[in-house]
Amino acid sequence: MTRYPFLLLALLSLCGCAPDAEPPEENLSVILAGGFVYSGNDAEAVITDVGISDNRVTVIGDLKEHKADLRLDVTGLAVVPGFVDIHSHAVRDEPGDGIFRWPDAENLIRQGVTTVVGGPDGGSPLPIVDTFIAIEANPASINFATFVGHGSIRALVIGEDDRPPTEEELEKMRGEVEKAMQQGAFGLSSGLIYPPGRFATTEEVIELAKVAARYNGIYISHMRQEGLEILKSVAETIRIGEEGGLPTQLTHHKIVGAPMWGKSVETLAMVNEALARGVDVSIDQYPYTASSTSLTILFPGWSLDGGRDALLARLSDPEERQRVKDAIVYNIETDRGGNDPANVVLSNCPHDKTINGRNLSEILRQQERSISKENAADLLMELVEAGNCSAVFHAINEEDV
């Protein structure tokens, strides 16, 4: 489709109808005339017409004799089925956000995305049926599907504590997965790099994956580590799918941090080896050299035990604060900091929007503080104490992409 400068989307599902059908007695709703029609099955494009009625493609072929309420000449454009965004935050935990705030979803529609799949990285609304009901009451311009988040379930049952579940709690978590699958979830997602998911053992996730497997679900994971421990994390994701008995996917696979650049050769080999022995494992990838998440991604995992209040209490203790600082400096050097404070660019600081778009070095310079990893770590702790920010982290190598 790169030959054509524009895309015109048939936003509805293509039918298997025969071409050159006889004109119907009633008008079609829309005719898209003369476009390069792609069926979605990797076949070459065919120059033809597409007829739509009752919100579905009902006829494909020469429609010159057909009548329609709207006939569009799309000569030179590509007519394609809508694209699917398999990793979407279009529905968030915050009420009134995402497609509830912008139901037209023009940022998606204008890119040709007509379906989004939510609940990634271990986070989803609970119960998911409430989200479906809310969308039905206030329809969006796109289709919506979702996974159920392991992290959301763990927070519901256990909270933000770094500990294993009791057998009773584990059974409650199994029940939440089963309920979500019965309500229409596509499978189980995890965010084992984020709290509270990072506090779970591999065995805990396997037990919940087994429940999703009973409903033909899929397991997708923002893995436990994408930097120094990337090889262990790939192995863990494969193991969860293999022992859980369901397809497994490495979500937005990437290699973070200069010490691990080049390791994609090994991670891809691990996936190929798993495929060869019969594991249904797949990958979706980052097509760029930066990632985006909360600043706390640079904090040590132990400091996040118990949630934000517990973290703030640790930062108020001088000795604990120094321990956190040392760990942040290490992560700036070896992980998403890319070994340079300038590689961390603030994208959204609700408590101070004037610093959005600036990197840590620029902010330190503005504050007349010397630029160093130690001062960047101090600044990170101050920003999190003030309310936290999301950021873009430039720490991926183009060769791995």
Rosetta blueprint (number, residue, H / E / L):
1 M L
2 T L
3 R L
4 Y L
5 P L
6 F L
7 L E
8 L E
9 L E
10 A E
11 L L
12 L L
13 S L
14 L L
15 C L
16 G L
17 C L
18 A L
19 P L
20 D L
21 A L
22 E L
23 P L
24 P L
25 E L
26 E L
27 N L
28 L E
29 S E
30 V E
31 I E
32 L E
33 A E
34 G E
35 G E
36 F E
37 V E
38 Y L
39 S L
40 G L
41 N L
42 D L
43 A L
44 E L
45 A L
46 V E
47 I E
48 T E
49 D E
50 V E
51 G E
52 I E
53 S E
54 D L
55 N L
56 R E
57 V E
58 T E
59 V E
60 I E
61 G E
62 D L
63 L L
64 K L
65 E L
66 H L
67 K L
68 A E
69 D E
70 L E
71 R E
72 L E
73 D E
74 V L
75 T L
76 G L
77 L L
78 A E
79 V E
80 V E
81 P E
82 G L
83 F E
84 V E
85 D E
86 I L
87 H L
88 S L
89 H L
90 A L
91 V L
92 R L
93 D L
94 E L
95 P L
96 G L
97 D L
98 G H
99 I H
100 F H
101 R L
102 W L
103 P L
104 D L
105 A L
106 E H
107 N H
108 L H
109 I H
110 R L
111 Q L
112 G L
113 V E
114 T E
115 T E
116 V E
117 V E
118 G E
119 G L
120 P L
121 D L
122 G L
123 G L
124 S L
125 P L
126 L L
127 P L
128 I H
129 V H
130 D H
131 T H
132 F H
133 I H
134 A H
135 I H
136 E H
137 A H
138 N L
139 P L
140 A L
141 S L
142 I L
143 N E
144 F E
145 A E
146 T E
147 F L
148 V E
149 G E
150 H H
151 G H
152 S H
153 I H
154 R H
155 A H
156 L H
157 V H
158 I L
159 G L
160 E L
161 D L
162 D L
163 R L
164 P L
165 P L
166 T L
167 E H
168 E H
169 E H
170 L H
171 E H
172 K H
173 M H
174 R H
175 G H
176 E H
177 V H
178 E H
179 K H
180 A H
181 M H
182 Q H
183 Q H
184 G L
185 A L
186 F L
187 G E
188 L E
189 S E
190 S E
191 G E
192 L L
193 I L
194 Y L
195 P L
196 P L
197 G H
198 R H
199 F H
200 A L
201 T L
202 T H
203 E H
204 E H
205 V H
206 I H
207 E H
208 L H
209 A H
210 K H
211 V H
212 A H
213 A H
214 R H
215 Y L
216 N L
217 G L
218 I E
219 Y E
220 I E
221 S E
222 H E
223 M L
224 R L
225 Q L
226 E L
227 G L
228 L L
229 E L
230 I H
231 L H
232 K H
233 S H
234 V H
235 A H
236 E H
237 T H
238 I H
239 R H
240 I H
241 G H
242 E H
243 E H
244 G H
245 G L
246 L L
247 P L
248 T E
249 Q E
250 L E
251 T E
252 H E
253 H E
254 K L
255 I L
256 V E
257 G L
258 A H
259 P H
260 M H
261 W L
262 G L
263 K L
264 S H
265 V H
266 E H
267 T H
268 L H
269 A H
270 M H
271 V H
272 N H
273 E H
274 A H
275 L H
276 A H
277 R L
278 G L
279 V L
280 D L
281 V E
282 S E
283 I E
284 D E
285 Q E
286 Y L
287 P L
288 Y L
289 T L
290 A L
291 S E
292 S E
293 T E
294 S E
295 L H
296 T H
297 I H
298 L H
299 F L
300 P L
301 G H
302 W H
303 S H
304 L H
305 D L
306 G L
307 G L
308 R H
309 D H
310 A H
311 L H
312 L H
313 A H
314 R H
315 L H
316 S L
317 D L
318 P H
319 E H
320 E H
321 R H
322 Q H
323 R H
324 V H
325 K H
326 D H
327 A H
328 I H
329 V H
330 Y H
331 N H
332 I H
333 E H
334 T H
335 D L
336 R L
337 G L
338 G L
339 N L
340 D L
341 P H
342 A H
343 N H
344 V E
345 V E
346 L E
347 S E
348 N E
349 C L
350 P L
351 H L
352 D L
353 K H
354 T H
355 I H
356 N L
357 G L
358 R L
359 N E
360 L H
361 S H
362 E H
363 I H
364 L H
365 R H
366 Q H
367 Q L
368 E L
369 R L
370 S L
371 I L
372 S L
373 K H
374 E H
375 N H
376 A H
377 A H
378 D H
379 L H
380 L H
381 M H
382 E H
383 L H
384 V H
385 E H
386 A H
387 G L
388 N L
389 C L
390 S E
391 A E
392 V E
393 F E
394 H L
395 A L
396 I E
397 N L
398 E L
399 E L
400 D L
401 V L
